[in-house]
Amino acid sequence: MKTLIKNIGLLLADRHGKPFLRGKEMASLDVLSNAWLLVEDGRIADFGTERGESLTAQSEVIDARGGVVLPSFCDSHTHLVYAESREDEFVDKIQGLSYAEIARRGGGILNSADRLHELSEDELYRRAMERIAEIIRKGTGAVEIKSGYGLNTEDELKMLRVIRRIKESAPLKVMATFLGAHAVGRGYTQEEYVRLVVDEMIPEVGRQQLADFIDVFCDEGFFTPDETARILEAGAKWGMRPKLHGQELADSGGVEVAVAHRALSVDHLESMTENDIRLLQMSYEKFEEGNDLPTIPTALPGTSFFLNMPFAPGRKIIEAGLPLAIASDYNPGSTPSGDMKFAVSLACIKMRLLPEEALNAATLNSAAAMGLSHDYGSIARGKVANFLITRPMKSLNFLPYAYTTPVIERVFLNGVEQK
C-alpha cells in the first residue's frame, strides 16, 4: 500500500545517512519546502519537492495543508510502567526536601516498589498502556522502558512481562531495560541485594529473554562503580548491553564505568565533570578507529526542571564534539511527564541548545541511544514511517518556542495514522 503526503510546508528530511550526529553536525537540519513524502508498506519510500502530483493516481493521498512533517520523537529513557503517582512527594519537594532525603524516609523508588507489589500484572499493563497512548499522541514513536520498581525477583519479572506485552500490542517501537539495581530492595543489605541481582535476577531475565538492555543507578547513595561493574558484567553474559544512570546526584564515577563497559548510553549527567567529557571524547576516538562502539551522553531536562536541580551541560557536550541525546525520564517521582516536545523546549531554554540541536537530540540521537537509528529517528528512504504532521509553522523554531502550544495535528506510526 502506498500513501502520499502532499502539500507539506516544511519536511525535515535525512539525506546524510549517519547513525547519529555529533558536535557541529547537530546544528544542521535538512529542511525541504513545499515537499511531498511517499510511504509504502510502512516505510519511507521517497520524498522530494517536485513531481509529487504524478504519484497521486497510485496512492492514498493525505493533505498536510502546509503543515510541518518531522520524524516521531524517540524517547530513550523512561520508567513509565509503574503503579501509582506520587504527588504527596511533590508537596514534600515544595517544602524543601531533597530527592535523597525523600528516599531515606522510605519514599521515592521504594514507595513505587511497595505500590507495584500490590498491583496485578493485568492492571499494571492497563495503566501503562494509558501512558503509552498519551506519549503517542504527543509524538513519540519509539520508547525505552525500564523495570526497577520491583526490587525483588518476582516483581522485576512482572514488570518486564508487562513491557513485553506492550512490545507485542502497542504500535510504537519498544525496547526493554532490566533495572533491578535501581535501589536496594527492602529487607536486604547492600551486598545481599547486589548478589540477588547478579545471581538470581539477571539469569532469570536472561533465560526468559525479557530485556534488551541492563541498567544500574550508579550514584551517591545507590550503587558504587564497583557494584555497577559486577552487575553489568553479569548482564553481558546474557547479551544485555548497558544503558547507565550516571552523575545525577553527585560526581560518582558513572561516566567512567559506562565507557569502560561500552554502555550504549549514559543518562542524567546533571553532575557531569570536565573529566567525564574527556573520557567520552576518548571513547569516540576509539570509535573512529573502528575499535569500539560509542556511548551516547543523554540528558533528561524534565528531571532537572521538576526537581529544581542543575541541568546537564548539553552545550559543553556538543562543543566538545560529542553527540547528545534527549529523553523524558517519564516516571512517577522525578519526571511525571513523557512530553518530548516539552523536553526539546527545556533543552533550548535551560541547556542553551539551538532548536536544530535539540530536535536532532530528541530524534536521531535518541534513536541511536536505543540502538535503533538504522530504522528510526529520521525521515530517510527505507526507514520506518514514523512521523508527525503539525499545524503550519513559519519555521521549526516555533516548536520549541511555543512550549505549551499543541502543534501536533496527526501522528503516523508504521505508515498508519493513529486515531
Summary of the structure (lengths in Angstrom):
residues: 419
radius of gyration: 20.9
end to end distance: 18.9
largest distance: 68.6
contacts: 1591
relative contact order: 0.17
helix: 39%
strand: 22%
